């Protein structure tokens, strides 16, 4: 296994309990994933990973509660068919603690599907705009590329994902590229009423990259 030096540095700081709030932004969720994979090769690695993950998330929560501003909540979604966020958005909007935004994500699949992907992205953006919700677009349609983290007008502190299919997305808003100053959770966009021929759909739904954080 090829570990980044930053991943080992994160492990050392977590173990020694020397990780500071100021240092969190220098690490990415990719580093946490590497530590999980490393722990998986050790005896009782699951318990080890759970311990330092809890220590890490406690530090992230402390960082968020110490911010002298509203906590930015990003609801991340790529399709109108997956959007279930109206009530949650307005609940957060009326809070004195949170400020919600919808982050529109552009799918990246087969080259032959790019035109359809663009149509679905444009339709979702228009749908959110019609609803009067604050929108952050993650895709530069003219240049056909994702915006970088620095180009985004606002950065989410807490991310609520409405889709687990992380492989569909690229760029800085792919979960492994987020800084460790953020927290993430997933809300399924629907209920299961059917499965595939192999009866693995439920398993696949809950064994995606997003779930590797837990």
PyMOL commands that set and color helices and strands:
alter all, ss='L'
color gray80, all
select helices_A, chain A and resi 5-16+21-26+29-39+45-65+80-82+86-93+111-130+166-168+175-177+201-205+209-213
alter helices_A, ss='H'
color red, helices_A
select strands_A, chain A and resi 71-77+98-104+135-137+139-140+145-146+158-161+183-186
alter strands_A, ss='S'
color yellow, strands_A
deselect
rebuild
show_as cartoon
